[in-house]
Amino acid sequence: MTLFAALLLGFLPASQACDEREPTQEMSPGPHDFSAGVSDTRLWREGDDGEPLYLRARVLDTCSKPVAGARIRIVHANQNGDHEPDRWRADLTSDQRGSFNLVTVLPGYAGGLPRHIHFIITHPDHRQLITRLFFKNDPAMDHGIEDLAMVLEEIERERGRGWVAGFEFVLPSK
C-alpha cells in the first residue's frame, strides 16, 4: 500500500502525516531592545493615540502542527513611527493551538520602511525565528517580501476605525 493510500484510508496515525511548509522568512531584528516587553495582550487601550490593530497569529512547525509554549517577543513603532522604550512591546506565549492574540496600535512608518512589526519567536524544540511582518495593502509595501505581509482589513468601531490582521509563523527545525 502506498503512503498516499494509507493516509487516505486512515491507516497511519495523523502524527505521521506532514503537510510540509517552508519556515517563515527571517529578517534582522533591527536595533531594538526586546527585553522590556509586557505579558499583556492589550497594548492599545481606548483613549490611546492611533488606530487599534487586532492581530491574531499562530506558531506552527514545518508539518503545520501547532507549537504550544512558544515565546513571542514583539516590538514596533507607535502610530507616528517612533519607537518608545516602554510602549508597544509584548512578551507572549502561544497556547495549545499555537495561537496568540495582540491588540496594539497600527504602527507608523519607521526607519524608511513600510509599516512593520518585529518578532522574535523561540521554542526549545525549534531554531529561533527573527523576522518582521508588513502589511500587503500598505502603499509603501516592498513586493519582494510579500511572504512576510499580512492582509490588513479595516473594521468600523463605535469610536472610529480599527484594523484586523493575521499570520501563521512557521518555525524552522533544529
Beta strands, then each sheet from edge to edge (+ up, - down):
strand 1: 52-60
strand 2: 71-76
strand 3: 89-93
strand 4: 99-105
strand 5: 117-123
strand 6: 126-135
strand 7: 149-150
strand 8: 153-157
strand 9: 160-170
sheet 1: 4+ 1- 9- 8+
sheet 2: 3+ 2- 5+ 6- 7-
end
